Amino acid sequence: MGRIREPGLMLLAARACQTTIHVVDVEYVIVAGGGGGGGNSTSGVGGGGGGAGGYRSSVTGESSGGGSSAENKLELVLGTNYTVTVGAGGSGGTTSGTRGTQGDNSVLASITSDGGGGGGGNTIGQRISGSGGSSGGNCFDLSTPGSPTANQGYSGGTGSITAPNYGAGGGGGAAAVGTNGTATNGGNGGNGVASSITGSSVTRAGGGGGGTFNGGTGGTGGSGGGGAMDTNGTANTGGGGGGSNNATGSTADAGANGGSGVVIMKYSDNFTATFSAGVTHSTTSGGGYKITTVTATSTGAETVSFS
């Protein structure tokens, strides 16, 4: 099979039947929804920070999550419908002290970014954080936090078991681990990864900050949309939600929600992207390229095609 390249276009010529398949090269940044922060009950310590949504990138010279290098561009056949999904952020843990829920996956064609893991809650069986793109932080537990997805993010921190404030761990970010909680402070969320795919540098996929008990200092959110203690992750960054705050030692508090993800595509301006009805998107042009940012999808069956 012969290959002929034109700017932004690849022609695959099958000599036996003389058919030609037109393909568009697509660079991408795909970020999943961030995990929710852990909750606490009236008798519990603060909750762990939610992990950032998984981060995958094919932008030359930039990084994917978890310290990995950029991936290969997608080669998408013109006129073919491909799945596109923007993952929602996970919900914060409840006032029963449950773990935050995992964020939803984001998808473009064959590429899937995994939702961030939820932060640990204070009740027994809920204290170890959830796994995901980046994992959440533990609550009142020194065990190994949930596992991050390889090449998408980092682990959350552990939760202190030491008085007076029993700080919970921060959620992992796409570029760094969440820090451990201490006797007085909640752990900070791990930082996210910066990308200039849209023409200016934007950092996404920061982890959520860990919560504390009875007046301790809450953790900060990681750069890239991670929420501080009791603060939601930023929409369309995949930031983890902040862990809950037991401010007086007898206050039940739900964890904060993770931020929704995003799908960004860069391709030659010779082509046009067409979406199904349930896709919220915008497109800019410049320098011979179009950049399309998808910020929401109504269902898991939404699609994009190129012409």
N, C-alpha and C positions, 0 to 999 in steps of 0.2 A: 504494500500500500504506500503510495507516494504522499508526501506532505509538502504543500506549498504555502508559505506564510506571506500575508500582506499585513499592513499595520492594523493590529487588533484583530486579525482574522486568520484562521487556519483552515486550509482546504485539505480534506482527506480524500484523495482520489483513488478509488478502487478500480485498478486497471482492468480487471477481468470483466466487470459489468459497466465500466465507465460512468459510475455514479459519483457525485461529489457531495460531501457532507460539510456544511459550513459551521464553523465553531467560533465562539467569541471567548476571549480570555477575560476572566473576571478576578480582580484582586478583591480581598475581603477582610473585614474585621467582624467577627461573630462573637457576641457576648451573651451568655445565658443570664437568667434571672438570679439575683442574689438570695441567699438563704435568710430566713427570719431569725431574729435574736431569741434567746431562751427566756422563758417566763419564770416567775417565782410566786409561791403561795405566801400566805400571811406569816408563816413561820420560817420562810426560806431566805437564802442568800440571793444576790443578784444573778441574772442569767448570762450565759456566754454570748459573745457576738456572732452573728451569722457570717458564713463564708461567702466570698464573692462568687459570682457566676463564672463558669469556665470561660477562658479567653483564648480564641484562636485567630491567627492573623497570617496572611500571605504577603504582606507588604514588604517589599525588598528593603533590607537594612533595618527592619524593626524586629520585635520579638513577639512570640506567642507567650502564653502563660507558663508558669512553672519553670522559667529560665530557658525554655526551648527557643530555637531559631524559627524564623518565618517558614511557613509551609509553602507548598507549590500552589500556584494559581489554579483556579478551576477552569476547565475547558468545557463550555456548555454548548450543546448543539442548538442551532437556531430553530425556532418553531416548536421546541419541546417544553412542556410544562415541568417545572422543578418546584419542589416543596420549599416554602419560606415560612419560618415561624419565629416569632419573637417571644421568648419565655417570660412569663410573669414572675415577679418576686415572690418568695415564700412568705407565709404568714408568721408573725411572731408567736412564740409559745404563750400558752394561756395562763390565767391566774391560778390554775391548779399546779403550776410549776412544770409544764411540759416543755419538751425540746421544740425549737422553732422548726417549721417545715422546710423541706428542700425547695429551692427555686425550680422553675420549669426550664427545660432545655430550649435552646435556640438552634435553628436548623437552616441551612442553605444547601440545597441539592444533597450531595453526599457528606457534607460537613455538619457535625453535631457538636455543640458546646454544652457541657453538662451543667445543670443548675447547681448553685452553691449549697453547701450543707448547712443545716440549721444549728444554731447555738444551743448548748446544753441547758436544760432547766434544772430546778433545784430538787425535784422529787426523785426518789430512788428509782433507778431504771431509765432515767431521762438525763442524767448528768453528763454523760459522754456525748460529745457533739456528733452531728450527722456528717456523713461523707458527701462529696460532691465535687464540682469543678475546683473550688477551694473548700476546705472543710471548716466547720464552725469551731468556736472555742468551747472548752469544757466549763462546767459549773461545779465548784466544790469537789474537784476530782483531779488527781495527779496522773491518771492513766493516759495512755496515748490517745489523742483526739481522733475523730474520724479521718478517713483517708482522702486526700485530694486526688483528682484525676491527673494522671501523668500528662505532662505537656500542656496543662490548662491552668494550674494554680498551685497554691501552697496550703500547708496545714494551718489550722488554728492553734491557739495556745492552751495550756493547761490552766485549771482553776485552783486557786489557793485554798488550803484547808486550815489556814491560820487566822486567828483573831487579830485585830478587832473587826476587819471589814471584808475578809474572805473574797477578794477580787476574783472575778471570773475571767477566763481567757478571751482574748480578742480573736475574731474570725480571720482566717487566712485571706490573703489577697492574691491577685494574679502575679505580682512581682515579688512578694515577700510573705514570710510566715507571720501569723498573728502572735503578739507577745503574750507571755504568761501573766496571769493575775498574781498579785502579791497580797500580803496581809492588809495593805491599805489602799491599793489601786486596782482597778480593772485593767486588763491588758488592752493594748491598742490594736486596732485592726491592721492587717498587712496592707502595704501599698499596692496600687494597681499599675497597669502598663500604659505608657503614652503612645499615641499613634497620630500621625499627620495625614492619614488617608483622606481627610476632608479638606486639607489645605492648611490647617492650623493644628498645633499639638493639643490633643485632648487626652486626659488620663481617665481610664475606666477600670472597673472591677477591683475596688478597694474593699477590704473586710470591715465588718462592724466591730465597734468597741465593746468590751466586756463590762458588765454591770457590777455593782457592789452592794454591800449591806451596811445599813445604819450609819450613813454619813461619809463613807469612803469616796475617793475620787474616781469617777467613771472613766473608762477608756475612751480614747478618741477614735473616730473612724479613719480608716486608711485613705490616702489620696486616691481619688477616682470614685467618689460617690459612696464610700462606706459611711454608715451612720454612727454617730457617737452613741453612748449609752442612752437608751430610750428614744432614739431618733431613727426614722426610717432611712433606708438606703435611697439614693437619688435615682429617680426614674431614668431609664435608658442608659444606665451605666453598669448595671449588674452589681451594684454595691450591696454588701451585706447589711442587714438590719442590726441596730444596736441592741445589746442585752438589756434586760430589765433592771430596775433600780429598787431595792428594798430600802427606801430612804430612812425609815424610822425603826427598822427592825421588826415591824409588825404590819407592813404594808404589802398587800398582794399587788403585782404589777405584770401586765402582759409585755412580752418582748415586742420590739419594733419590727416592721415588715421590711423585707428585702426590696431593692429596686429592680424594676423590670430591665430586661436586656435590650439589645439592639443588633441589627444586621446592616452592615454598610458594604456597598459594592462599588468598585471603580472599574470602568470599562471604556473602550473607545467610543467617541461621540459619533462614529458611523452607525451606531446601533441604538435601538430603543428597547427599553424594558417595559413589559406590559404585565399588570398584576390582576389577580382575581379581586372580587369586590370587597373582600374583608381585610384588605391590606392598607394600612396608613403609612404613607411614604412621601418623600420629597426628593427632588433631583436638582442638582446644580451642574453647570458646565464650565470648562475652562482648560486651556492648555491641551486641547485635543481629547479630553476625557469628560465623561459624565460620572458624577458621584451620586448614587442613590442611597438614601438612608431610610430604612424601614423601622418605624418606632412602635408598631402594634400590629397584631394579626388577630382577627376575630375567632378563628378556629384553627385546628391543627391541620386543616386540609387546604390552606391557602397556597397559591402558586405564583411563580414568575416565569415569564418566557421572554426570549429576545428575538428581535427581527432587525 
